[in-house]
């Protein structure tokens, strides 16, 4: 029952963001969804598979004019009912193995009834750690609130970077985005 509820809520989150955001699917890689958010100036993202504890991660590139940080991270969990849109929380993020610690504030954003923590990522080493490390753990008030595997994230982040490059090379600024971005995959010698 819990898995059905999780799938339903995450599906609603994805559908609500895809309807509003006009998402162009780039592909699925090791369980991670790579896509382009048309309404955010064709910004690319990598979204994790659903975690058993109800968590979901989304790392993205902010392609809008003059963003405050080039990357962002969403962390949502279906069990966090007390999150209120606009609130901020001091969060520590640790990658393992070999600790890489990032401290900062997260703000709460909301899509429909689903609230999630939003982090602005200014340090490009964070994206490298996200791709190369085995797990990411989040701490609030020195207590772990989520410890999530990053299995498959290396390939997913590589594809997100390929997506960013394709968007930049195509000079996207109109609805022909899908057609321009559908190019032969360098990873598949059989694609036409």
C-alpha positions in Angstrom: 0.0 0.0 0.0 2.8 2.4 0.9 4.6 1.8 -2.4 1.3 2.4 -4.3 0.8 5.7 -2.4 4.5 6.6 -3.1 4.1 5.9 -6.8 0.9 7.8 -7.0 2.2 10.9 -5.2 5.5 11.0 -7.2 3.5 10.5 -10.5 1.3 13.4 -9.5 4.5 15.5 -8.8 6.0 14.6 -12.1 2.8 15.1 -14.1 2.1 18.4 -12.4 5.6 19.7 -13.2 5.6 18.2 -16.7 2.3 19.8 -17.5 3.3 23.2 -16.2 6.9 23.0 -17.3 6.5 21.4 -20.8 9.2 18.8 -20.2 11.1 17.4 -23.1 12.4 13.9 -22.3 16.0 13.4 -23.0 16.1 9.8 -21.8 16.3 7.3 -19.0 19.8 6.3 -17.9 20.4 3.8 -15.1 17.0 4.6 -13.7 17.5 8.3 -13.7 15.3 10.6 -15.8 17.1 13.2 -17.9 14.9 16.0 -19.3 14.6 19.6 -20.4 12.3 22.1 -18.8 11.1 24.3 -21.7 9.6 27.0 -19.5 12.9 27.5 -17.7 14.8 28.5 -20.9 15.4 24.8 -21.8 17.2 23.9 -18.5 18.4 20.3 -18.2 18.0 18.1 -15.2 18.6 14.6 -13.8 16.0 13.1 -11.5 16.6 10.0 -9.4 14.5 6.9 -9.3 12.1 6.9 -6.3 13.7 5.8 -3.1 11.9 3.3 -0.7 11.7 5.9 2.1 9.7 8.3 -0.1 12.6 10.5 -1.2 13.3 12.0 -4.6 16.3 13.9 -5.8 16.6 16.3 -8.8 19.8 18.0 -9.8 19.4 20.6 -12.5 21.1 23.3 -14.5 19.6 26.8 -14.4 19.7 28.1 -17.9 17.7 31.2 -17.2 19.2 34.7 -17.5 21.6 35.5 -14.7 20.8 32.8 -12.2 22.0 33.2 -8.6 23.7 29.8 -9.0 24.2 27.7 -12.1 22.9 24.5 -10.6 20.1 23.5 -8.2 19.1 20.4 -6.2 15.6 19.4 -5.0 15.1 16.9 -2.2 11.6 15.8 -1.5 10.1 13.2 0.7 6.4 12.2 0.9 6.6 12.0 4.7 7.6 15.6 5.3 4.2 17.1 5.7 5.3 19.9 7.9 7.3 21.7 5.2 5.8 25.1 4.4 6.4 26.9 1.1 8.9 29.7 1.6 10.4 28.4 4.9 14.2 28.0 5.0 16.3 25.4 6.8 20.1 25.2 7.5 21.1 21.9 5.9 24.5 20.1 5.8 25.1 17.8 2.8 27.7 15.1 3.0 28.9 12.8 0.2 30.5 9.5 0.9 32.9 7.8 0.8 35.6 10.3 1.7 33.6 13.2 3.1 32.8 16.2 1.0 30.7 18.5 3.1 28.5 21.4 1.9 26.7 23.7 4.3 23.9 26.1 3.4 20.3 27.1 3.5 17.6 25.4 1.7 14.2 26.9 0.9 10.9 25.1 0.7 9.2 25.1 -2.7 5.9 23.5 -3.5 4.2 21.9 -6.5 0.6 21.2 -5.7 0.6 19.5 -2.3 4.1 18.2 -2.6 6.7 20.3 -0.8 10.5 19.9 -1.2 13.8 21.4 -0.2 15.5 23.6 -2.8 19.2 24.2 -2.8 21.1 26.6 -5.0 24.4 25.0 -6.0 27.2 27.5 -6.9 30.2 25.1 -6.5 30.9 23.0 -9.6 32.7 20.5 -7.4 29.2 19.6 -5.9 28.1 18.3 -9.3 31.3 16.3 -9.6 30.8 14.8 -6.1 27.2 14.0 -7.0 28.4 12.1 -10.1 31.3 10.3 -8.5 30.3 9.5 -4.9 28.3 6.5 -3.7 25.8 8.3 -1.5 24.5 11.6 -0.4 23.4 12.3 3.2 21.4 15.4 4.4 21.6 16.7 8.0 19.3 19.0 9.8 20.1 20.0 13.4 23.0 17.5 13.2 20.6 14.6 12.6 20.5 12.7 9.4 17.2 13.3 7.5 18.0 11.3 4.4 20.9 9.0 3.3 20.4 8.2 -0.3 22.4 6.0 -2.8 23.7 7.7 -5.9 23.8 4.5 -7.9 23.8 5.4 -11.6 24.4 9.1 -11.0 27.7 9.2 -12.9 26.0 8.2 -16.2 23.0 10.4 -15.4 25.1 13.5 -14.8 27.2 12.8 -17.9 23.9 12.7 -19.9 22.7 15.9 -18.2 25.9 17.6 -19.3 25.4 16.2 -22.8 21.9 17.7 -22.7 23.2 21.1 -21.6 25.8 21.0 -24.4 23.1 20.1 -27.0 20.9 22.9 -25.8 23.7 25.4 -26.0 24.8 24.2 -29.5 21.3 24.4 -30.9 20.6 27.9 -29.7 17.1 26.9 -28.6 14.6 29.7 -28.4 11.5 28.2 -29.9 9.1 25.2 -30.0 11.3 23.3 -32.4 13.4 22.1 -29.4 12.5 18.5 -29.6 13.4 18.2 -33.3 16.7 20.1 -32.9 17.8 18.1 -29.8 17.1 14.7 -31.3 20.5 13.9 -32.5 22.5 10.7 -32.9 23.7 9.4 -29.5 27.4 9.1 -29.2 26.8 6.1 -26.9 24.7 4.1 -29.4 26.5 3.1 -32.6 23.2 1.7 -34.0 21.1 4.9 -33.7 20.2 6.7 -36.9 
